[in-house]
Amino acid sequence: MDILEAMRARHSVRAYEDKPIPEDVVAALNEAISACNAEGGLRISLVREDPAVFRGLAGYGKFTGVRCYFALVGKKNRGLNERAGYYGERLVLLAQSLGLNTCWVALTFSKRRAKKAVSLSRGEKLVCAVAVGYGKTQGAPRKSKPAARVCSAHEPPAWFTAGVEAALLAPTALNQQKFFFTLVGERGVRAECTGGFYGNVDLGIVKYHFELGAGKENFDWVQ
């Protein structure tokens, strides 16, 4: 499964099998994490065999069987949340391509325990986590907004349309899809967050999806 196939196949999964991730898959994930950390100035880590972080927290989005997760950590600064979303989703789609399932998690996990697990340093922030493992199901697609509600372009080129369609496949907090893409000139694209509790994390996620759909060689991000 390549990354584009993974993007289409991936859905949020909250119930996991009691099955460890094989060491060769762990090695592939950790290699990708190192690349993401170097490029994004982050300190993401794969935390293994730490089920207590997700245990006993009820409410919306309750998780069961989670043994491992990505902890998205970085130094506190203005762009941290967006970068955590961008590189976190890069890892999410890699995990899907390796036969794993995932779910972004903002609230229903113990941040206190997770901070201890990653030895959070002064000046760092744990943005959120991503549950990862073998799901009891493959999840299910969520209802999506029409493309016209999340973009603005007069006679858009095919790559722009493909980018928006890919962005609409991205996970966002409460599935609110609070983002907007504008075509600027022939190849400029402006991506904006339009609200939401974790809006800037979502923005990073959807920008990664847009790049995959549109092809990075076809456009430039603009402010």
Sequence and secondary structure as in RCSB ss.txt:
>XXXX:A:sequence
MDILEAMRARHSVRAYEDKPIPEDVVAALNEAISACNAEGGLRISLVREDPAVFRGLAGYGKFTGVRCYFALVGK
KNRGLNERAGYYGERLVLLAQSLGLNTCWVALTFSKRRAKKAVSLSRGEKLVCAVAVGYGKTQGAPRKSKPAARV
CSAHEPPAWFTAGVEAALLAPTALNQQKFFFTLVGERGVRAECTGGFYGNVDLGIVKYHFELGAGKENFDWVQ
>XXXX:A:secstr
  HHHHHHH  B  BB S    HHHHHHHHHHHHHHHHHHTB  EEE S GGGGTT  STT  BS  EEEEEEEE
 STTHHHHHHHHHHHHHHHHHHTT EEEEESSSS HHHHHHHTT  TTEEEEEEEEEE BSS         GGGS
EE SS  HHHHHHHHHHTTS  GGG   EEEEEETTTEEEEEE   TTHHHHHHHHHHHHHHHH GGG EE  
